[in-house]
Amino acid sequence: MPEINEIEDLPRSEFISKYLAFNRPVKIKNLGGTDRLVDWTIENLVAKNGHQKVNVEHYPDGQRSSAFTYREMTLAEYVDLVTGSEDAQKHFFLAERPLEQMFPVHSNEYQLPDFVDANSSRRTVGFFGVNTFSTCHYHKLQTQAVITQVIGKKRLVMFQPKDMRHLELHPWYSARPNHSTIPFDQDEMEQLTAQYPRLARTNPEVVELSEGESLFIPAHWMHTAEGIGSSLSITTFWGENSNRAYRRGYYRDVASACTKSGMVFAASMGHRLGLDKLMVATAVRLGVIKKNESDAVLEYLAEFGTRRPNELKT
C-alpha cells in the first residue's frame, strides 16, 4: 500500500492530477483559511453559541458501532455532560451536524478549501466532543470529503477500498450499509483480529491530525476516527467523480439507495398510521435490523416521526 502523502498545501490542479484521479488520500498542513479558526476554543464557542439547541447522538449501550437515537439539548448542556462524565463520553456524541446549526455565530468563519469544487453539491458539518469515536465506515460514490482538525487531536485508521470485503459491513439493505459491524472502539486490533480473522487481510494506515491539519478522504476509503481528549473537527463533503470508481462499492451503493428510498417511505407511512411496532417487528424478521436494536429504532421513530426521511438524507 502506498503511504499517505503529507504536503503543505493543495492547489486544485495538483489535487485532481495526483489524488482525485487515483482515489488516494492526502494529509495537508497549513490548509488555507485555517488561521481564521484560531479563536475557536471550547470556551468561546460555548460563550457565544451555548444556547443553541443541537441533536446529539445517543448510544444506549455505549458502543459506537450500535444503533443510536438522538437527544435534543443545548450546546452548553452537551459540553457540561461530556466534560463532566467519562461514562457520558461513550454514550453521547455531537456528530455530523450542520456547522451553521452548531455554531451559528462562528460558522461563516470557516473557509472552503480551494481544491473543493465550488460548483458541486456540498455540505459542511462538525464533530464535537470528548474522547469521541466514529465507527468504521466509508463515504459513498462521488462523495469526497476533507476533514480539518480545529481543536485537539484526531486519530484515523484508513483502509483501502479493496479491504471493504473484509470489514464485516452491515447488509446492503440495512439502514447503515456503509458501516462496519466490527466494534473498533472496544478492543485493540490484535484482539479484534482473533475475533474477526479476515481483518488480517487488510492493510490499515494510521493518520494523526493536530490542530490546523487536514485530510482528504476519497470515496470508498473505509476509516475510523478517534478524537483524543476534547476534539472539534470540521468536515466538508462534496460530489465529484473519481477516475477510479470502486465497482464493488458502486453496486452496493446503488442497491442500498434504492432500498433505502423504499424503507424511508414505508417508515414514514407506518408512523403516520401508527404501525411502528408492526413495521419494526417485520424488519427484525426480515433481518433488516437486529432484534436488540428494535427498541432504539422505535424510540427514534417516536421522536422524529415524519421527519425521519430528512434525517436519513443528512
N, C-alpha and C positions, 0 to 999 in steps of 0.2 A: 504494500500500500504506500503511495507517495505521501510524504509528510505534508502536514497542513502548513502552507507558507505563512510567514509573518512579515508584513510590509508596513510602511509609514503612512501611505495614503493610497487612494484607489481611484484614478481617473476612469471615467466611463469606458473609454476606448480599451483600456487595459483590462477592465472588469469583463467586458464582453469577450475579448480575444483569449484571455488566459483562464478565466474562471467560469463564467456562464457557459461558454462554448463547450467546456469539458465537464460541466456539472461538478465543479471542485470548490470546496470551501476555502476561505482565506481569513486570517486574523489581521485586523487593521489597527494600528496605533495612531493616535492623534487624528482621528477622523474629523474632517472639517465640521465645525459647529458645536463640538462637544465642550469647548471652552465657555459656551454660553450657559452651561448647566452646573457651573461650579458652586452656585448658591443653592443647589437642590440638596439641602440637608434634611434629615427627618424633622428636625425642629422647625425649619422654615416651611416645609410642606404642610405640616400639621397646623402650624400657626395661621396659615392663610387658607387652607382647604379642609380643616378639621371637621367642619360642619357638614361637608359633602357626604351624601348617602351613597354607599357603594354595595354591590353584590359580591359577597365573599364566598369562595368555595368552601364547603364544609364536608370533611371526610369523617363519617361516623366512627369507623374502626381505626382511624389514624394511619391507614395505608393509602398512599397516593396513587396506587395502581387500581384502586377500587372505584366504585361509583361514588359520585358526590352530589350534594344538593347545594342550594345557595342560601345564605343568610344575609339579610339587609341590615346594615349598621352604618354609623358614620365613620369617616376615616379615622377620627380621633379615637373612637371606641375600638376600632380594629387594632390600631397601633398599641393602645393600652393592653389589649388582650394578648397579643403575641409577644410583647416585650415583658409582660409580667408573668408568663407561664410557659415553661418548656413543653408541657403537655399540649397546650393550645397551639403551639407551633406545628404540631403534627396533624392537627385537625382543621386548621383554618389557613387559607392562602388567598390573598387578593391577586388573582392571576388573569391575564389576558382580558383586561377591561380597557375600554377606550380611554386614551390619555386625557381627552377633554372632559370625561366624566370623573376620573380620579382626581386630577389636579387642574380644574378649570382656570385658576389664576395663573398657572405657570405653563400650560400646555403649548401656547404659541411660542415659547422659547426654544422648543425642540426644532431643529433644522433637519429637513430631509437630506440624507446623504446624496452627493452629486451623482453617484453611479446608479441610483434608483431611477427607473423610467418614470418621468413625471407625467406621462400621458396614460399610464396604466391604472387599472383599478388598484387601490391600496388602502390599507388601514394601519393605524399606529396604536399599539396597546402597551400597557405597563404590567410588570410583575413585581410585586412589592411585599416584603415580609421578613421574617427572621428564621434562619435555617430552613429555607424553603426547598422544595423538590418538585420538579416536573418529571413525571414518569416517561419512560422511553416511548418516543413517537416520531412520526415523520410528517412533513408538510406535503400536501398533495400536489399533483401535477400542475405546473405553471404557477405554483405558489412559492416564490422565492422569499427569503427573509434575511434581515440583518438585525442583530441584537447588539445593543450598546449598554455597557455597564456604567451606571451613574453613581450608585452608592455601593460600597463594599466590593466583594469578590464573588465570582460565579465559576463553577467547575462544570464543564460539559464533557460528556463521553460521546464521541461521534462514531457511527457505524456506516459503512458504505451501503449504497442501495442493494447490492447483491447479498448483503448479510440479512436482509429483511426476512428471508425464508427460514432463518434460524432463530428468530427472535420471538416466536410464540405469540403472534398477533391475535387480537380479538377476531372473531369471524367477520368476513367481509360484509355481512348483512347486519351487524350489530351497530349500536349507537357510537362506538369508538373503534372503528375498523383500522384506524391508523395508529393505534396504541398497542404496545406490548403488554402481555399479561404477567410478565416477569416482574416481581417486586424488587426492583433495583435499589430502592431506598431501605430495604430491610437487612440485606446481607452484603458482604464483600463478594467480589467477582469469583473468587475461588470457591466459596460455599455455594454460590448460585450455579456455577458450572457443574457441581456434583449433582444438583437437583435438576438442572436443565442442560444435559450433556451437549446439545447442539450449539451452546454458547462457545464451546471450544473451537468451533469452526469459524468464528468471527474474528475480525481484526480491528478492535476498537482503538480510537485515537483520543487522548485526553487533551482538552484545551482549557486553559485557565485565563479568565478575564479579570483585570483590575479596573479601577475607575478610569474612564476615558478610553477604554479599549473596546473594539467591536469585532464581530464575527459574522461573515456571510455564510448562511446555512442554505445550501441548494435544496430544491425539491427532492424528496425521497431519501434524504440522508437522515437516518434514524438517530436520535440523540436523547440523552437525559440532561437535565440542567439543575445543578445543586447550588443554591445560594448559601454562602458561608457567612454566618452572622447576619447582621442587618444588610439587606440587599434590595436594590432597585435596579431593574433593567427595563429598557425601552426597546420594543421590537416593532419594526415596520415590515408588513407583508405586502407583496405586490405581485401582480400577474405578469409573467414574462416567460417566454418559451426558452428552454434549453435545447441545444442541438443534440443532446444525448439523453433522450427520454428513457426512463427505465420501464420497459414494457410490462413486466410483471406488476409493477405498481400502477401503471396506467390502466390496465384492465380491471384491477382491483378497485381503483378509484371510480371508474365509470359505473361498475356494477353497484358499488356502495352508494353512489349519488342517486341512482335510480331507485334503489331500495329505500334509502332514507327519505326521499320525497314522499313515497307511499306511506312510510311509517309516521312521518310528521302529520300527514293529512289524517290518518286513522287515529292518531293520538289526540289531535285537536277535536275531531268529531266525537270521539269517545268521551272526552272530558265534557263537552257540551251536553251530551246525552246521559251523563252520569254513569258511564260504563267503565270507569278507570280500572276497577278491581278485576272485572272480567277480561279486559284487554291485557292487563299485566299478567294474569294467570295464563292466558293463551300464549303470550310471548314467552313465558317460562317453559311451557310445554313444547314450544317450537324450538327452544334453545336460543332465542334471540337475546334474552337476558338470563342471568343466573338467578337461581332461587333465592340465594342470600342477598341479592340486590333488589328484590321486589319491593320491600318496604321503602327503600331510598327512592325508587322510581315513583312510587305512589305519592310520597311526600313532595317530590319535585313537581309532579303534575298538579297536585293540590295548590302548590304555591304559585306556579306560573300559568297554569291553565291554558288559555288560548294564546298566550304569549310564547308558548313553547317553540313554535316554528321559528320565531325571530331569534330566540336564544340559540337554537341549533345552527343558525346561519352565522353567528358571530365567530 
